[in-house]
Amino acid sequence: MRIDLTGKTAVVTGSTGGIGLATGRALAAAGATVVINGRSAEKVARAVAEIEAEGGRARGVVADMGAAEGPGALAGDAAAADILVGNAAFIGMSPFAEAPDALWAQAWQTNVMANVALARAALPGMLARNWGRLVFVSSESARNLQPALIPYGATKLALHALSRGLAKTAAGSGVTANVVVPGPTLSDLLAPRVRAAAEQSGETVEAVAARFVAENRPSSILRRMASVEEVAAMIVYLCSPQASATTGAALRVDGGVVDDVN
């Protein structure tokens, strides 16, 4: 199967590293023009340069999805986009009793309202063209809730409802909406900790990552962390013409951490 996105434009939020950058690179490799987004001008420029060095087409927009005004900087690009990937995220680890309202507000703005604003901008054009892909990056924490990550899990679960509702809003059209549900992933959040532990212990990164999964996600069937490229592959598939019959769904790339068959 060859995914061809030539002529399509994709907006990917939070795409200067980790899953977002891997997704941007993979979309560009499939022929899409990719709009890279991040909070740092330096990191945005670096990500754009990396994609261009690989022969892809990209441009950058510096905007903070955690700020109320942040999505507005991407609204014009979203309105013209064929593909919107909502990947920007705020984690905010804290025991429930110690999590202030400000942490909840930050999680809600970054993980939910930024995607609401961009979907609101993108959907009319997609419906007018009768083709579009809305993909939101959730987390296994939405289903496998962790006590120190309740705001994160709750807001990620909200993306499942948002996606399903948008899929129904676009019913009968060529526009689809889905969520991708990663599990433990060797992303920018975990990779530095894993590499530091590997250097200290003399083990391989793979061995340390596998031990982390065994200790913290014992229900994992994969028994290792996924790579960002593995998660991006699922996202890119959902953005493809081949995924035209997949909508309103939550597709897991969690290595089997969530212990059910759905």
HUZI-V463145 format. One record per residue. N is the residue number from 1. RES is the residue in one letter. PSI is psi in whole degrees, 0 to 359 (999 if undefined). OMEGA is omega in whole degrees, -180 to 180 (NA if undefined). NEAR is the number of other ideal C-beta (glycine too) atoms within 10 Angstrom. Layout:
n: [N | N]
res: [RES | RES]
psi: [PSI | PSI]
omega: [OMEGA | OMEGA]
near: [NEAR | NEAR]
This chain:
n: [1 | 2 | 3 | 4 | 5 | 6 | 7 | 8 | 9 | 10 | 11 | 12 | 13 | 14 | 15 | 16 | 17 | 18 | 19 | 20 | 21 | 22 | 23 | 24 | 25 | 26 | 27 | 28 | 29 | 30 | 31 | 32 | 33 | 34 | 35 | 36 | 37 | 38 | 39 | 40 | 41 | 42 | 43 | 44 | 45 | 46 | 47 | 48 | 49 | 50 | 51 | 52 | 53 | 54 | 55 | 56 | 57 | 58 | 59 | 60 | 61 | 62 | 63 | 64 | 65 | 66 | 67 | 68 | 69 | 70 | 71 | 72 | 73 | 74 | 75 | 76 | 77 | 78 | 79 | 80 | 81 | 82 | 83 | 84 | 85 | 86 | 87 | 88 | 89 | 90 | 91 | 92 | 93 | 94 | 95 | 96 | 97 | 98 | 99 | 100 | 101 | 102 | 103 | 104 | 105 | 106 | 107 | 108 | 109 | 110 | 111 | 112 | 113 | 114 | 115 | 116 | 117 | 118 | 119 | 120 | 121 | 122 | 123 | 124 | 125 | 126 | 127 | 128 | 129 | 130 | 131 | 132 | 133 | 134 | 135 | 136 | 137 | 138 | 139 | 140 | 141 | 142 | 143 | 144 | 145 | 146 | 147 | 148 | 149 | 150 | 151 | 152 | 153 | 154 | 155 | 156 | 157 | 158 | 159 | 160 | 161 | 162 | 163 | 164 | 165 | 166 | 167 | 168 | 169 | 170 | 171 | 172 | 173 | 174 | 175 | 176 | 177 | 178 | 179 | 180 | 181 | 182 | 183 | 184 | 185 | 186 | 187 | 188 | 189 | 190 | 191 | 192 | 193 | 194 | 195 | 196 | 197 | 198 | 199 | 200 | 201 | 202 | 203 | 204 | 205 | 206 | 207 | 208 | 209 | 210 | 211 | 212 | 213 | 214 | 215 | 216 | 217 | 218 | 219 | 220 | 221 | 222 | 223 | 224 | 225 | 226 | 227 | 228 | 229 | 230 | 231 | 232 | 233 | 234 | 235 | 236 | 237 | 238 | 239 | 240 | 241 | 242 | 243 | 244 | 245 | 246 | 247 | 248 | 249 | 250 | 251 | 252 | 253 | 254 | 255 | 256 | 257 | 258 | 259 | 260 | 261 | 262]
res: [M | R | I | D | L | T | G | K | T | A | V | V | T | G | S | T | G | G | I | G | L | A | T | G | R | A | L | A | A | A | G | A | T | V | V | I | N | G | R | S | A | E | K | V | A | R | A | V | A | E | I | E | A | E | G | G | R | A | R | G | V | V | A | D | M | G | A | A | E | G | P | G | A | L | A | G | D | A | A | A | A | D | I | L | V | G | N | A | A | F | I | G | M | S | P | F | A | E | A | P | D | A | L | W | A | Q | A | W | Q | T | N | V | M | A | N | V | A | L | A | R | A | A | L | P | G | M | L | A | R | N | W | G | R | L | V | F | V | S | S | E | S | A | R | N | L | Q | P | A | L | I | P | Y | G | A | T | K | L | A | L | H | A | L | S | R | G | L | A | K | T | A | A | G | S | G | V | T | A | N | V | V | V | P | G | P | T | L | S | D | L | L | A | P | R | V | R | A | A | A | E | Q | S | G | E | T | V | E | A | V | A | A | R | F | V | A | E | N | R | P | S | S | I | L | R | R | M | A | S | V | E | E | V | A | A | M | I | V | Y | L | C | S | P | Q | A | S | A | T | T | G | A | A | L | R | V | D | G | G | V | V | D | D | V | N]
psi: [125 | 120 | 122 | 112 | 25 | 131 | 353 | 150 | 133 | 131 | 126 | 114 | 153 | 51 | 26 | 356 | 176 | 218 | 321 | 314 | 318 | 322 | 315 | 317 | 317 | 321 | 318 | 320 | 333 | 359 | 354 | 152 | 126 | 132 | 111 | 141 | 141 | 177 | 341 | 124 | 322 | 314 | 322 | 313 | 321 | 317 | 317 | 315 | 322 | 316 | 318 | 324 | 335 | 5 | 7 | 172 | 129 | 156 | 165 | 150 | 122 | 117 | 144 | 111 | 349 | 356 | 142 | 325 | 352 | 310 | 333 | 329 | 340 | 358 | 319 | 316 | 320 | 322 | 331 | 359 | 147 | 336 | 132 | 121 | 111 | 100 | 338 | 138 | 151 | 129 | 300 | 58 | 129 | 143 | 145 | 314 | 340 | 358 | 113 | 166 | 326 | 325 | 315 | 317 | 319 | 316 | 318 | 317 | 311 | 313 | 337 | 298 | 328 | 320 | 324 | 312 | 317 | 323 | 322 | 323 | 323 | 324 | 317 | 316 | 321 | 316 | 322 | 325 | 352 | 36 | 133 | 157 | 121 | 120 | 126 | 136 | 110 | 215 | 152 | 342 | 344 | 333 | 329 | 67 | 136 | 136 | 329 | 3 | 35 | 314 | 320 | 310 | 318 | 318 | 327 | 323 | 327 | 330 | 331 | 318 | 318 | 312 | 314 | 319 | 320 | 323 | 318 | 326 | 325 | 16 | 136 | 359 | 184 | 18 | 132 | 157 | 130 | 162 | 146 | 137 | 90 | 156 | 209 | 121 | 140 | 71 | 187 | 336 | 312 | 332 | 314 | 320 | 319 | 317 | 320 | 318 | 324 | 319 | 321 | 322 | 344 | 7 | 171 | 157 | 320 | 320 | 317 | 318 | 320 | 321 | 321 | 314 | 315 | 322 | 327 | 337 | 66 | 344 | 356 | 133 | 325 | 324 | 29 | 168 | 147 | 156 | 159 | 330 | 326 | 319 | 317 | 326 | 320 | 317 | 313 | 321 | 314 | 337 | 355 | 161 | 331 | 339 | 25 | 338 | 10 | 111 | 151 | 23 | 160 | 114 | 121 | 135 | 49 | 4 | 18 | 17 | 314 | 121 | 64 | 177 | 0 | 999]
omega: [178 | 179 | -179 | 179 | 178 | 180 | 179 | 175 | -178 | 172 | 180 | -180 | 180 | -168 | 177 | 179 | 173 | -178 | -178 | 179 | 178 | 177 | 178 | 180 | -178 | 176 | 178 | 179 | 178 | 175 | -179 | 166 | -170 | 173 | -180 | -179 | 174 | -177 | -176 | 179 | -180 | -179 | 177 | 180 | -180 | -180 | 177 | 180 | 179 | 179 | 180 | 178 | 178 | 178 | -180 | 178 | -178 | 169 | -173 | 174 | 178 | 180 | -179 | -180 | 177 | 177 | -176 | -178 | -174 | -179 | 180 | 179 | 180 | -173 | 180 | 177 | 179 | -179 | -179 | -172 | 171 | -176 | 173 | 176 | 179 | -175 | -178 | -175 | 172 | -176 | 175 | -180 | -180 | 170 | -173 | -175 | -178 | -178 | -178 | 178 | -179 | 178 | 177 | -179 | 179 | 178 | -179 | -180 | -175 | -171 | -176 | -170 | 175 | 178 | 175 | -177 | -178 | 176 | 178 | 179 | -172 | -169 | -178 | 179 | 178 | 180 | 179 | 179 | -178 | 175 | 177 | 179 | 174 | -179 | 180 | -178 | 178 | -180 | 173 | 177 | 175 | -179 | -177 | -169 | 178 | -177 | -179 | -176 | -176 | 177 | 179 | -179 | -179 | -179 | 176 | 176 | 177 | 178 | 178 | 178 | 179 | -178 | -180 | 178 | 178 | 177 | 179 | 177 | -178 | -175 | 177 | -179 | 176 | 180 | 178 | 177 | -177 | 170 | 173 | -173 | 177 | 169 | 179 | -174 | 180 | -176 | -179 | -180 | -174 | -174 | 180 | 179 | -179 | -179 | 179 | 179 | 179 | 178 | -178 | -176 | -177 | 178 | 173 | 176 | -179 | -179 | 179 | 179 | 179 | 178 | 177 | 180 | -179 | -177 | -173 | 178 | -175 | 178 | -179 | 175 | 179 | 178 | 172 | 173 | 171 | 171 | 178 | 179 | 178 | 177 | 180 | -180 | 177 | 180 | -178 | 176 | -179 | 178 | -171 | 172 | -179 | -178 | -173 | -180 | 179 | 180 | -178 | -172 | 171 | -177 | -172 | 170 | -170 | -179 | 180 | -179 | 179 | -167 | 168 | -174 | -179 | NA]
near: [5 | 6 | 18 | 12 | 23 | 8 | 9 | 21 | 19 | 28 | 27 | 36 | 28 | 25 | 32 | 25 | 18 | 22 | 29 | 29 | 26 | 24 | 30 | 29 | 24 | 25 | 29 | 24 | 16 | 19 | 14 | 27 | 21 | 31 | 26 | 30 | 31 | 26 | 16 | 13 | 10 | 10 | 17 | 21 | 15 | 16 | 25 | 23 | 13 | 17 | 24 | 13 | 8 | 11 | 8 | 20 | 13 | 24 | 14 | 21 | 18 | 18 | 22 | 18 | 26 | 20 | 15 | 12 | 9 | 23 | 26 | 14 | 15 | 25 | 15 | 12 | 20 | 24 | 16 | 13 | 26 | 21 | 28 | 28 | 33 | 31 | 25 | 27 | 25 | 19 | 19 | 20 | 12 | 17 | 9 | 10 | 5 | 8 | 17 | 10 | 7 | 9 | 18 | 16 | 15 | 18 | 25 | 17 | 21 | 25 | 31 | 20 | 18 | 27 | 27 | 16 | 20 | 29 | 22 | 14 | 21 | 27 | 21 | 11 | 16 | 25 | 15 | 10 | 13 | 11 | 17 | 25 | 29 | 29 | 26 | 28 | 29 | 28 | 25 | 25 | 24 | 22 | 21 | 17 | 14 | 14 | 9 | 16 | 21 | 20 | 22 | 24 | 22 | 17 | 27 | 26 | 20 | 20 | 24 | 19 | 11 | 20 | 26 | 17 | 13 | 24 | 19 | 11 | 14 | 20 | 9 | 6 | 16 | 14 | 23 | 24 | 27 | 27 | 27 | 27 | 26 | 25 | 25 | 21 | 25 | 22 | 19 | 14 | 13 | 15 | 17 | 9 | 12 | 20 | 14 | 11 | 16 | 16 | 11 | 9 | 11 | 7 | 15 | 10 | 15 | 13 | 15 | 20 | 25 | 19 | 15 | 18 | 21 | 12 | 8 | 11 | 21 | 9 | 14 | 22 | 10 | 17 | 12 | 17 | 26 | 23 | 15 | 23 | 15 | 17 | 27 | 27 | 17 | 21 | 29 | 26 | 18 | 23 | 29 | 20 | 12 | 13 | 19 | 11 | 6 | 16 | 21 | 17 | 17 | 19 | 17 | 20 | 20 | 26 | 22 | 15 | 22 | 20 | 10 | 7 | 4 | 6]
